[in-house]
C-alpha cells in the first residue's frame, strides 16, 4: 500500500517511485505533482526560456538566490549554471 505523504504531494505512488529511483524529496515532489496536474505535461520539453549560457551572471545569481543555492556568492558564471542545472 502506498504511504500518504500529506497534502503537498498530489501523487503518492509516483512520488515513491521517483524516490526509489534516487531522486531527492524536492525533485520527486515537483515531478509527481506536475504529473498529477492535468494542465501540465512534464514528459514534454519545457518552456521557452533561453539556455543558461545566454543569461547574465546577475540573472543567474538572482535565480540561484531564488532557489536557495548555497555558496552562490563565490561562484563564477559556469559554476552558477552547473549549480542551477543540478538543483
Protein Blocks (a to p, Z undefined) as FASTA:
>chain_A
ZZdebjklmblmlmmmmmmnopafklmmmmmmmmmpmkbcfkbccdfbdcfklpcfklmm
mmmmmnopghklmpcfklmmmmmmmZZ
